[in-house]
């Protein structure tokens, strides 16, 4: 009997061992980003996110950061790298991979925005989670979708005060639908990577660019753009910033670690990131003023004229969504309803 008792105890220990090991299993995920390691995207978001997840999981989740495309490829390749399992997470911008996030790019169109990143980020996450999860985010867990601060028209030699002033201007844009809007306003859209905007403007290869305030400061774009034209209150549009995780990688986690990721994802995180981005606007505006630049406010009447002019961009987006088998009009109506609820004027 004593021998059987010892054998039973030994068997119990044998069975318990893998359970203990499983409970303490650790997971390492790789996050790939096009952004600089010193940029806000890392210093105030991605790096801090990885630290929180590690702490809250008692170091059972480790996120390795690879900024500046350190794992190879171009920024446009990031979604494919995520889908292929080369990496577990990415930080990207919809327009960098043309055609991949067209539904999300819709919310970047002019006058879809609220003017504040906090409210726009909440709207963008709600819109994407409710309407795009089964299409362009299939197989992806959305960690956050947050927006830039308000974006506007920056020009080097010719100020933009009315719609007529767009005529003949070559303006750098970050995506197709902003480009459609520039065309509708009378200008010519030009695609240039962010890192090349300063030089292209300085060499008069473009007459200006459409971009948010905050990014003009670290890239010193106020040195080459002397005029900054923005519709009063809201700016012209707001770009989207995507932090995405492979659903396959997320599904590897046990329930208690999925809960850690969930607690650091979603609409709440998106709004918090927006609040951070909103703090960056003032220093960029101040830098432009200190450089002696002119900030031009587009009043309500002219703003309404611009809004009417960009309607063809909306119709083009709706048509593209229809061609992809989605109800473009219904999505557009959802977009406008959600953004209005979050503060779009």
C-alpha positions, -999 to 999 in steps of 0.1 A, spaced: 0 0 0 28 23 9 44 16 -25 12 23 -44 8 56 -24 43 67 -35 36 57 -71 4 77 -71 21 107 -56 48 104 -83 22 102 -110 5 133 -96 38 152 -98 44 140 -133 10 152 -144 13 186 -126 47 195 -142 34 203 -177 5 222 -162 29 245 -143 51 249 -173 21 258 -195 9 283 -169 42 301 -171 46 299 -209 61 331 -224 54 346 -258 75 369 -279 60 390 -306 77 411 -333 64 445 -341 75 461 -374 72 499 -380 83 523 -407 87 551 -381 119 563 -365 127 550 -331 129 586 -318 95 596 -333 64 600 -312 50 568 -327 75 549 -307 84 571 -278 49 578 -268 30 549 -282 46 516 -293 74 514 -268 52 524 -239 25 499 -251 51 471 -251 62 480 -215 26 480 -202 18 446 -218 50 431 -203 43 445 -169 7 435 -168 15 400 -181 43 396 -155 67 395 -184 50 366 -201 44 387 -232 74 403 -247 71 426 -277 102 432 -297 102 465 -316 117 469 -350 114 505 -362 125 521 -394 118 489 -414 147 471 -397 133 437 -408 135 447 -445 110 457 -472 92 490 -478 64 505 -457 39 493 -483 49 457 -475 39 459 -438 4 444 -442 17 415 -463 44 408 -437 17 406 -411 -5 383 -431 25 361 -441 35 357 -404 69 374 -409 59 397 -380 32 396 -354 23 433 -353 27 463 -375 23 501 -372 14 516 -406 -6 542 -425 -35 532 -448 -22 552 -479 12 535 -478 -4 503 -492 -27 515 -520 -59 495 -522 -54 475 -490 -73 498 -465 -97 516 -488 -125 515 -463 -103 531 -437 -90 557 -462 -126 569 -466 -125 584 -432 -95 604 -442 -114 623 -468 -118 661 -464 -144 673 -439 -150 638 -425 -130 649 -395 -137 665 -361 -105 686 -358 -93 669 -326 -74 637 -326 -90 624 -294 -126 625 -308 -116 616 -343 -96 585 -331 -127 573 -312 -148 578 -343 -123 560 -365 -120 530 -343 -158 527 -339 -163 530 -377 -137 504 -386 -146 479 -358 -183 480 -367 -180 481 -405 -147 468 -417 -138 439 -394 -151 413 -418 -134 428 -448 -101 446 -447 -94 436 -411 -102 399 -415 -75 379 -398 -63 410 -379 -69 421 -343 -71 459 -342 -50 472 -314 -58 508 -322 -68 532 -349 -60 567 -340 -58 599 -361 -33 626 -366 -41 661 -354 -58 684 -379 -43 685 -414 -43 714 -438 -27 729 -470 9 741 -467 23 760 -497 58 775 -504 52 805 -527 15 809 -534 -9 813 -506 -43 795 -508 -71 817 -497 -99 806 -520 -107 775 -540 -95 794 -571 -60 794 -557 -57 756 -560 -55 760 -598 -21 750 -611 -7 739 -577 12 706 -575 5 693 -540 19 663 -523 -7 639 -508 -4 607 -488 -32 587 -504 -56 583 -533 -87 599 -518 -70 630 -506 -56 632 -541 -91 629 -556 -101 658 -534 -71 679 -545 -81 673 -581 -117 683 -574 -105 715 -558 -84 723 -589 -49 712 -580 -27 683 -591 -19 656 -565 16 642 -564 27 611 -544 60 615 -525 72 596 -494 72 617 -463 110 618 -461 112 634 -495 86 662 -489 111 688 -476 135 684 -506 108 683 -532 93 715 -519 126 732 -515 134 724 -551 100 735 -564 92 700 -576 59 705 -557 42 738 -546 32 724 -512 17 695 -494 -14 684 -474 -4 671 -440 -12 675 -403 3 702 -382 23 680 -358 44 663 -384 57 696 -397 77 702 -365 100 672 -364 105 673 -402 110 711 -401 86 716 -430 78 751 -418 112 760 -433 100 753 -469 62 761 -466 55 798 -459 17 797 -460 -6 774 -440 -42 774 -450 -68 756 -429 -106 756 -427 -116 773 -394 -121 750 -365 -115 716 -380 -87 718 -405 -92 700 -438 -89 663 -428 -71 639 -404 -50 609 -414 -52 575 -398 -25 555 -379 -29 518 -376 -15 495 -349 -25 459 -359 -18 424 -346 -21 391 -364 -52 373 -352 -32 341 -356 -6 354 -331 -33 367 -307 -50 333 -308 -18 316 -296 -23 333 -262 -41 316 -233 -72 334 -220 -55 353 -192 -29 368 -216 -55 376 -243 -71 397 -215 -39 417 -212 -39 425 -249 -76 433 -248 -71 457 -219 -46 476 -240 -66 477 -272 -97 492 -287 -116 524 -286 -102 535 -252 -66 532 -263 -74 549 -296 -88 579 -278 -59 580 -254 -34 581 -282 -55 609 -298 -52 629 -267 -14 625 -269 -13 636 -305 -34 667 -297 -7 679 -274 17 682 -304 -3 707 -325 6 739 -306 44 736 -308 41 730 -346 19 761 -350 43 781 -328 73 770 -349 55 782 -381 47 816 -366 83 819 -352 96 813 -388 75 843 -399 50 822 -419 14 832 -425 -14 811 -411 -46 816 -432 -79 808 -417 -105 797 -443 -138 812 -431 -173 794 -431 -184 806 -465 -152 796 -483 -151 764 -463 -186 755 -475 -174 761 -511 -145 737 -506 -168 711 -490 -191 712 -520 -161 710 -544 -148 677 -529 -181 658 -533 -167 639 -564 -141 623 -541 -169 610 -519 -187 595 -550 -155 580 -563 -149 563 -529 -185 550 -528 -181 536 -563 -148 518 -554 -164 502 -524 -194 491 -545 -169 475 -570 -154 456 -541 -188 441 -532 -195 464 -503 -225 488 -500 -206 520 -505 -235 543 -499 -244 525 -466 -208 527 -455 -206 564 -463 -238 570 -443 -223 551 -414 -191 571 -416 -209 604 -416 -232 594 -388 -204 582 -365 -181 611 -371 -210 635 -365 -218 619 -332 -181 623 -322 -180 660 -331 -177 665 -369 -191 699 -378 
